[in-house]
Amino acid sequence: MDINEIRRANIRLLAADYKNRRAFADAIGRSEQQLYQLIGKNATKSIGSRIARDVEQKLTLKEYSLDVLMESAENQPSITPDGIDLELLENCIEAVENAIESQGIQGMPAGKKAQAVAVAYSAALASSKNQVAPVNFIVRTLSR
C-alpha cells in the first residue's frame, strides 16, 4: 500500500465519524466534489503532502498522522471534532488529581481544579512532545 492509499484509507475512516460527506467536507474546508475526487469510490486525485497536512491541521490531528495506517476505530486519534485530544486531557486530569492528593490539599473547589487541568492541557499542547508537564506548581498556585 503506497502513501496515497494509506492517506485515502485514513481519511475515509475519519469521514465515517461525521453525519455525512457534506459535514466532513466542511470540517476539512473542501467542497463535496473535491472530497469525492480524493476519497470517493473512483477517486481521481492523489492526496499529496500539502493536502494531508492541511486535513490534519483542520481536524487538529498530529502532523503526519495520516501517513500511518489507522486500521480500525481503536487506532484512530482520540481527537474530538472540536479538536480536543481526549487521551491528553485524561492524562492532565489524572496528573492534577495526583498532585492535589500528594500535596494533601483538602476541599479544592471544582473551578480551581478545572483551571489547573486547563493550564496543564494548554501547556501540554504547547510542548513539542504533547506530554503533560509536572503540575505541582500549577496546583500549589491555584490552591491558595
N, C-alpha and C positions, 0 to 999 in steps of 0.2 A: 504494500500500500504506500503510495507516494504522499508527500506532504500536502498536496492539494486535496487528495482523497481523505486524509486524516482531518484536515480543517473542515471539509464539507460534512463529514460524519459528525464531528463535534458540534458544528453549528446547527445541524439538523436535530441533534439531541437537545440543545439549548432551546431551539424553536418549539419543540414539543411541550415545553413548560408554559407556553403562552396560550391565551384563549384561541387565537387564530393567527394565520400568517400576517395579517394586516397589523395586529398588535406587535408582533415580533419585528416586522419591518420598521414600524415607528420607533421601537426601542433601539434599533441599531442605526436609525437615520437613513434608511434606504427606502426606495419605492418597492411595492409588491413585485413589480416587473423585474427590478434588479435582484430582489431576493430569489425569485423564480430562476433567473439566469444563473445564480450562484449555487442554489441548493435544490432546485426543482428536480423532478424525476428525470428530465432530459436537460440537465444543467449545461449551459453553453459557455460559461465564463469560469476562468480559474480564480481561485482565492489566493491571491498573492500576499506577500508580507504586509504591504500597506493596508489592504482591506482587513486582513486578520488582526493587525494591531489596532485598527480603528474599531472593529467589532469588540475586541477585548476592552478597549477604553470605554466605549459606550455602555457595555454591560458590567463595567468595573471588575473585570477579571484580571488576574495576574498576567503580566506580559508573557507571551509565548505559551500560555495555557492551551491555546487552540492547536498548537503544534504537537501535542501529546494526546494520543488516542484516549478518549473517555469512553470506555466500553459499556458502561451501564450508568444508571442514575446514581448508584452508590459512589462512582468515581467522579461525578461532576463536582465542580467547585461549589462550596456551600455559600454562595453569594445570592442574596435575595434580589428581586428586581429593583429594589431601592438601593442596591449597592452595599449592603451590609454583609460582611463576612461573619457568618454565624459561629463558625468554629473559633475564630479570633475573639469574638465578643464573649463567648462562653469562657474562654481562657482568661479574659480580663475580669469577668465576674468572679471566677474562682480565685484569681490572684488577689483581688480586693478583699474577698471574704477571708482568705487565709491571712492576709496582713492585719485585718481587724482582729481576728482571733489571736494571732501571735503577739499583738501589742496589748491584748487584754482590754480592748475598748468595749465598753458596755453601752447599749442603747443608742448607737449611732443612727441618727434619723435617715429614713429611706432616701430622702432627697440628697443628702450628703453622700450616701453610698452610690447613688446613681451618678452623681457628679464625679466621684472618684473613678467609676467604671468608664464614664465618657472621656475623662482625661487620659486614662490608661489606653483606651481604644484609639483615641486620636494619636497618641504618641506611638503606638504600635503601627498604625497605618503610615505614619511619617518615617518610621525607621526603614532602612533598606532591606531588613530581613523579615519584616512583618511579624515581629515577635513581641510578646508582652514584656515591657521593661519592668524592673523592680518597682513596686507600687507602695512600699512602706512610707516613703516621703509624702506621696500624694495623700495617703490615708491619714498620716500624722497631721498634716497641714489642715485637711478638711475636718478633722475631728475636734478641732479647737473651737 
